[in-house]
Amino acid sequence: MTNGPLQPLCRGAFILLEGCDRAGKSTQAAKLVRKLKARGFLVEHMRFPDRTTPIGNMIDAYLKSTKELDDHAVHLLFSANRWECMAKMKKLLSSGTSIVVERYAYSGVTFSAAKGLELAWCKSPDIGLLAPDVTLFLDLPICEAGKREGFGEERYENEDFQRNVRGLFLDMKHDMTVGDIQNYARKTIDEIHGELVASAIETIKKCATLPLKDLWKPND
């Protein structure tokens, strides 16, 4: 008996990695995708913002501080960037391919709310997006994130702002289907990777025959 993938007639899982800047999401997402593929699972890697689209190009310029935009307009651009990927994501999931995603609506809400925008308003443009099947929150202390290579290169990468974002993430955890990676700063990359792989495989198997869900529907 093999430890192989579910049959394609089962839907894929939406596995989300969230956390503050420089928490290791890109490193862990890449390792997770490679491991799942090696185990025989159908899986693709996505990240938000998707900077390859026309909307993503505007967001990229803003994040690199080469373009200035109103905070409300920026928030709506981030949301629109997620919406323009919904058809692709639903097609992948429905065909049996799981997706490992870096950042999503939770990042959009916490970063905008940290700038002072009202939380309910921040959530409203994302109501009806696909809901993740599991959100794996990489909780790295901000003082540790600030020591990492590249910290400070983009607009939001300063320690005070990131502390506000982390606090909002923690406040929002009741809103998420969370598999928390605890004591992140005390674990090696491979230890964290092992926890992510176990959680991802459990999620893929658990949600294979469940319907896709919408994010933040009013009756949720």
Number of C-alpha atoms within 10 A of each C-alpha: 3 6 8 12 17 17 14 15 12 19 25 32 29 26 25 26 24 24 23 26 23 21 22 20 22 16 12 21 23 15 17 21 22 15 16 19 14 11 14 13 23 21 22 18 16 17 18 18 23 19 15 10 13 11 18 19 14 19 22 18 14 16 17 13 14 10 11 12 13 7 13 12 10 18 23 16 19 24 25 16 20 23 17 13 15 13 10 10 21 17 13 20 22 18 16 22 25 26 24 22 22 24 21 22 23 20 22 22 27 26 23 20 20 18 13 10 16 12 14 10 14 22 20 15 18 25 16 14 19 20 22 24 21 22 26 23 25 23 21 21 16 21 12 12 22 18 11 13 9 11 15 15 12 14 11 19 18 16 17 11 14 23 16 17 25 22 12 19 23 14 11 13 15 9 12 18 15 17 18 18 16 13 12 18 15 10 12 10 14 11 11 19 19 16 14 22 18 11 17 26 16 13 18 25 15 12 17 21 12 12 9 19 13 14 18 17 13 8 4 6
